[in-house]
């Protein structure tokens, strides 16, 4: 834990075991910011903060396999249909009082062209990604749709290890959708079929 974090949380050690995978804490914004700073160079955890509750997830190998496979499927669909696509992975999006780190994030079309030569996303200055993806096989305790919607993300995908679901965050109530908005014509059920066949799909074409 960094000096900044230890001053705020002097007697707390946060340990996420492979068995639990998820830790949930009731903390204030300064603690959230300090922990983000503490883990800036690490890819070993994901954080989400809804203004009151902080959730830390330690991705397992299974988690990462699904994340990379979904990324592969998105990139292959964009390549096949000649759609500009730029990925920013697990970029941190934060603006008081909330923040989140998706497993994958993508800019599509005109936004992809604008972000192509950037090496970082600056929330508040840059547009939000067209699509964010979360692998939620650890049973998330925080409702992420509202967080991403607040940042202006229009489309959210969630995979729970058994089914991939997509949601329209630009519409009231965040309705589930059958086809992607950012990649028009891409059926979510078809992606689900490929995820079920993951042992038969080559991952060697990942960029």
N, C-alpha and C positions, 0 to 999 in steps of 0.2 A: 504494500500500500504506500502511496506517495506521502511526502510530508504534508501536503495540503489536505489530503484525505485523512491522515492520521490525526491532524489537529481537530477535525470535526468529529471523527469517529475514533477516539483514542484507544478504546478497549474492545473494539469489535473486529474480529477476523472473519471475513466472508469466505466460506468454503463451500463449493458446489461439488458434490460427489458424483461419480458416474452413475450411482443408483438413483439420485434424486433429479439431477440435471437442471433443476430450477430452484432459485432462491427468490423469495419475495420479502421486501422490506418496506415499512412505512417510514419515509424519510422526506426531508425538505429539499428544495431546489439546490441549495449549496452543496449538500451531500452528493446529489446526482451529478452535478458539474465536477466535483472533486474526483469522483470515481471514474467519470469519463476521461478526465485528464490522466488519471492513474493507469488506465488501460489503453491509452491512445495508440501505443505501438503493438498491441496484442490483438490477435484474431481469435483468442480462445474463449471469448464470451460475447453475447449480444445483450443489450440493455433496452428496456422500454420503460418510460415514466409517464404517468397520466396526470401528474400534478400532485399526487399523494402517495401512490404506490410505485415502488421501483421493482422491476422484475429483471433478474439476471439469468440467462440461459447459457449453459455450456454445451455447445453443439457436439453431438456424438458422431462417430464415423458414419453411422446410418443416416443421420441428419445431413451430413455433407454430401453423401452419395446422391440423395434425392435432390439436394440443392443444385449440384453440378449437372445432374441429368435434366432438370427443368431448364436450366440455363442453356444447355445444349439444344433442347427442343425449341426454345424461343429463338435462338440464333439460327438454327436450321430453317425454321419457318420464315424468318425475315430474309434469309439468303435466297430461299426458293422463290419468294414473291417479290424480291428486289426492293425490300423496304429498308431504309436507313435505320440502323440500330446502334446505340452506344450503351454499354453497361457500366455501372459504377459500383457493382457489388454491394457490400454492406456499409454504405455511406451512413454517417450519423446525421440525422435530421433533428435539430433541437431549436426551440425558441420558447422561452418561459411562457407557460408553465409545463410544457410537455416535450418529449423527445422519443426517438425510436431508431433502431438500426435494423433494417430489413436484411434478409439473407441475400437477396439480389434486387437490383433496381435497374430500370432501363429507360432510356430516352428513345423515342421513336419519331421518324419522319423529320419534320422541320426542327424540332427540338434536338434531335440527334445531331443534325448538321451544326447547330449552334454550340453543342457541347463536345464536338469531336476532338478538338485540340486542347481541351481542358483536362487538368489532372486532379481536380477537386471540385466538389459542389459546395457552393456557399449559400445556405438557406437564407432567404430574405433578399438576396441579390439575384440568384439563379432561379429559373422555373423549377417546379417540382418534377420528378420523373413521371413519365406516362404510366409506368407500371412498377409496382413493388411486389415481391414474393416473399412469403414466410413459410418455413417448414416448421410445423407445430406438432411434432410427434411427442413433445414433452408436456403437452397440456398447458398451454399458456394461461396465466391467471389474469391477464390484462386484455381488455378489448382493444385490439390494434386498429380496427377500421376507423374509429373516431379520431385517433391520433393522426393517422395518415391523411384523412380527409381534411383535418385542420391545416395541414401543410400544403394542401392543394393537389394531392395525388389523386388522379381520377379513377385508377383501377388497382385493385388489390387481389392477389391470389393467395390462397391458404391451402397447404397440403398437410393432412393429419396422419399420413402413413397409410391411409386406405382410400382417400378420395381427394381429388383436387377440386376446389371451388373458387369461383371468381365473383367479385362484387364491384358494382358501380358506385364509387364513392362520391360521384358528383350529383347523385340523385337522392332525394329524401328517403331515409330508411336504409340506405345502402343495399339495394336489392341484388340478389344473386343473378348472374347473367350466364347464358349458355355459350356465348361467343365473345371473344376478346374485343374490347373497344380499341385499344392501342394498335393491335394487329388485326385489322378488319378481316373477318372471314375465318379466323382461327377458332375452331370449336374446342371448348374445354374438355368435353367428353373424349375427344380424340387424343388429347394429351394424356388423359387418364389411362387410356388404353395402352399407350406407350410406357407409362410408368409401371403398369402391371407387368409389362414385358421387359422390365429393366435388365434382367439377366441375359436377354437376347439382343440388347441394343449396345452397339459399340460406343464407348466413350472416347475413343482415340481421336475423334475429329474435333474435340474441344480446342478452341484457340488458346 
